[in-house]
Amino acid sequence: MQTVIETKSLCKQYGTRMAVDHVELHVPQGCVYGFIGPNGAGKSTTMKMLLGLIHPTSGSVRLLGQPLTRESRLALLRQTGSLIENPAGYLHLTARENLEIVADLKDIGRVLDIVHLAQDRSRKVGQYSLGMKQRLGIAMALLGSPKLLILDEPTNGLDPAGIQEMRSLIQDMPATTGATVLISSHLLGEMEQMVEQVGIIDHGHMLFEGPLAELQRHSRGSVTLRLLDPAKAAPILRAHGIAADGGCITLPPLRDDLLAALVQQLAMNGAGVVELTPHTKTLEEIFLSLTANEEAD
């Protein structure tokens, strides 16, 4: 699968502080990629380097298969839409260069339909809610039919209804627009419901990158067993170091083969396993676990 964003050893240093520390991103074409981390982790700095808004201290960026250079940036930015801190334009480009990027825009109606603002097209933007303003920002980013969309914290400050609407909009973006989406957020639970690929960053360096399903697979939660005969289960559970107290038992995270063997043993002993409920860790729990491991190292 083609990679739409690729960075190699991307660094940004301010004085003695390393804001971005050898970050390597690989964003596959046609996905929604969640760039996740707490405030101050380096997300916005990385995204600004992807757009050429700030220059890296070291490392490289490739967008849409091409290296991002002074010579290539205009052509690449024509194919890239962004919503980064609601800028009026690309501050690092001249007025003419900004106009060159948006000179061929003829699809206002199309993008207003995509972001569900067609009925409000004649309203003053000052009358818009925050969520509507954010969707208008995305509409502006979609002008010109970009192949890549970079969104920095688009759900920030929204109420639950606004977050839900934004989540639905972004989730459908590859299908409705053909654009690959890189979205950053510290709202881990919300990101879990809209992204396919995940990059987790903290203190400027990556803790994990890969499919969301893989992250969840490698971060198993507990398993709840409901038993008909706890007394028959007790000796088996004790032999595995598991406290047996009543008919509802919480098991620690286990590999599938070990869990299957335990359930089979309980069944053969007449314990009567009637329910097995796995609990997958949320992204927030996984993130806390990853950062704890990083601090321990």
VENTA-V647925 format. One record per pair of residues at least 4 apart in sequence whose C-alpha atoms are under 7 Angstrom apart, sorted by the first residue. I is the first residue (numbers start at 1). J is the second residue. If there is no record, write none. Layout:
BEGIN
I|J ; I|J
END
This chain:
BEGIN
1|28 ; 1|29 ; 2|28 ; 2|29 ; 3|26 ; 3|27 ; 3|28 ; 3|29 ; 3|65 ; 4|27 ; 4|28 ; 4|29 ; 4|63 ; 4|64 ; 4|65 ; 5|25 ; 5|26 ; 5|27 ; 5|62 ; 5|63 ; 5|64 ; 6|25 ; 6|26 ; 6|27 ; 6|61 ; 6|62 ; 6|63 ; 7|23 ; 7|24 ; 7|25 ; 7|26 ; 7|60 ; 7|61 ; 7|62 ; 8|23 ; 8|24 ; 8|59 ; 8|60 ; 8|61 ; 9|22 ; 9|23 ; 9|24 ; 9|59 ; 9|60 ; 10|20 ; 10|21 ; 10|22 ; 10|23 ; 10|24 ; 10|56 ; 10|58 ; 10|59 ; 10|60 ; 11|20 ; 11|21 ; 11|22 ; 11|23 ; 11|56 ; 11|57 ; 11|58 ; 11|59 ; 12|18 ; 12|19 ; 12|20 ; 12|21 ; 12|56 ; 12|57 ; 12|58 ; 13|17 ; 13|18 ; 13|19 ; 13|20 ; 13|57 ; 14|18 ; 14|19 ; 18|204 ; 19|42 ; 19|204 ; 20|42 ; 20|46 ; 20|204 ; 20|205 ; 21|204 ; 21|205 ; 22|205 ; 23|205 ; 23|206 ; 27|33 ; 29|180 ; 30|174 ; 30|178 ; 30|179 ; 30|180 ; 31|174 ; 31|180 ; 31|181 ; 31|196 ; 32|171 ; 32|180 ; 32|181 ; 32|182 ; 32|195 ; 32|196 ; 32|197 ; 33|181 ; 33|182 ; 33|183 ; 33|195 ; 33|196 ; 33|197 ; 33|198 ; 34|182 ; 34|183 ; 34|184 ; 34|191 ; 34|195 ; 34|197 ; 34|198 ; 34|199 ; 35|182 ; 35|183 ; 35|184 ; 35|185 ; 35|198 ; 35|199 ; 35|200 ; 36|184 ; 36|185 ; 36|186 ; 36|188 ; 36|199 ; 36|200 ; 36|201 ; 37|41 ; 37|185 ; 37|186 ; 37|200 ; 37|201 ; 37|202 ; 38|186 ; 38|202 ; 39|186 ; 41|201 ; 41|202 ; 41|203 ; 41|204 ; 42|46 ; 42|203 ; 42|204 ; 43|47 ; 43|184 ; 44|48 ; 44|152 ; 45|49 ; 46|50 ; 47|51 ; 48|52 ; 48|53 ; 48|54 ; 49|53 ; 49|54 ; 49|55 ; 49|56 ; 50|61 ; 53|92 ; 61|67 ; 61|68 ; 62|66 ; 62|67 ; 62|68 ; 63|67 ; 63|68 ; 68|72 ; 68|73 ; 69|73 ; 72|76 ; 73|77 ; 74|78 ; 74|101 ; 75|79 ; 76|80 ; 77|101 ; 78|101 ; 79|146 ; 79|147 ; 79|148 ; 80|146 ; 80|147 ; 80|148 ; 80|149 ; 81|141 ; 81|142 ; 81|146 ; 81|148 ; 81|149 ; 81|150 ; 82|141 ; 82|149 ; 82|150 ; 82|151 ; 83|137 ; 83|138 ; 83|141 ; 83|150 ; 83|151 ; 83|152 ; 84|151 ; 84|152 ; 89|98 ; 90|98 ; 93|97 ; 93|98 ; 94|98 ; 95|99 ; 96|100 ; 97|101 ; 98|102 ; 99|103 ; 105|143 ; 105|144 ; 107|111 ; 107|143 ; 108|112 ; 108|143 ; 109|113 ; 110|114 ; 111|115 ; 111|139 ; 111|142 ; 111|143 ; 112|116 ; 112|117 ; 112|118 ; 112|139 ; 113|117 ; 113|118 ; 115|135 ; 115|139 ; 115|169 ; 117|121 ; 123|127 ; 128|132 ; 128|133 ; 129|133 ; 130|134 ; 130|158 ; 131|135 ; 131|158 ; 131|162 ; 132|136 ; 133|137 ; 134|138 ; 134|154 ; 135|139 ; 136|140 ; 137|141 ; 138|142 ; 139|143 ; 142|146 ; 146|179 ; 147|178 ; 147|179 ; 147|180 ; 148|179 ; 148|180 ; 148|181 ; 149|179 ; 149|180 ; 149|181 ; 149|182 ; 150|181 ; 150|182 ; 150|183 ; 151|182 ; 151|183 ; 151|184 ; 152|183 ; 152|184 ; 152|185 ; 153|183 ; 153|184 ; 153|185 ; 155|163 ; 155|166 ; 158|162 ; 158|163 ; 159|163 ; 160|164 ; 161|165 ; 162|166 ; 163|167 ; 164|168 ; 165|169 ; 166|170 ; 167|171 ; 167|194 ; 168|172 ; 169|173 ; 171|194 ; 172|176 ; 173|177 ; 173|179 ; 174|178 ; 174|179 ; 174|180 ; 187|191 ; 188|192 ; 188|283 ; 188|284 ; 189|193 ; 189|282 ; 189|283 ; 189|284 ; 191|195 ; 192|283 ; 196|211 ; 196|212 ; 197|210 ; 197|211 ; 197|212 ; 198|209 ; 198|210 ; 198|211 ; 198|212 ; 199|208 ; 199|209 ; 199|210 ; 200|206 ; 200|207 ; 200|208 ; 200|209 ; 201|205 ; 201|206 ; 201|207 ; 202|206 ; 202|207 ; 207|290 ; 210|214 ; 210|215 ; 211|215 ; 212|216 ; 213|217 ; 214|218 ; 215|219 ; 216|220 ; 216|280 ; 216|281 ; 219|281 ; 219|286 ; 220|253 ; 220|280 ; 220|281 ; 221|253 ; 221|278 ; 221|279 ; 221|280 ; 221|281 ; 222|250 ; 222|251 ; 222|252 ; 222|253 ; 222|278 ; 222|279 ; 223|250 ; 223|251 ; 223|252 ; 223|253 ; 223|276 ; 223|277 ; 223|278 ; 223|279 ; 224|248 ; 224|249 ; 224|250 ; 224|251 ; 224|276 ; 224|277 ; 224|278 ; 225|248 ; 225|249 ; 225|250 ; 225|273 ; 225|275 ; 225|276 ; 225|277 ; 226|247 ; 226|248 ; 226|249 ; 226|273 ; 226|274 ; 226|275 ; 226|276 ; 227|247 ; 227|248 ; 227|271 ; 227|272 ; 227|273 ; 227|274 ; 228|247 ; 228|271 ; 228|272 ; 228|273 ; 228|274 ; 229|233 ; 229|247 ; 229|271 ; 229|272 ; 230|234 ; 230|246 ; 230|247 ; 230|271 ; 232|269 ; 232|270 ; 232|271 ; 233|237 ; 233|266 ; 233|271 ; 234|238 ; 234|244 ; 235|239 ; 236|240 ; 237|241 ; 237|242 ; 237|243 ; 237|244 ; 238|242 ; 238|243 ; 238|244 ; 244|249 ; 245|249 ; 254|258 ; 254|259 ; 255|259 ; 256|260 ; 257|261 ; 258|262 ; 259|263 ; 260|264 ; 261|265 ; 262|266 ; 263|267 ; 264|268 ; 265|269 ; 266|270 ; 266|271 ; 267|271 ; 267|272 ; 267|273 ; 281|285 ; 281|286 ; 282|286 ; 283|287 ; 284|288 ; 285|289 ; 286|290 ; 287|291 ; 288|292 ; 289|293 ; 290|294 ; 291|295 ; 292|296 ; 293|297
END
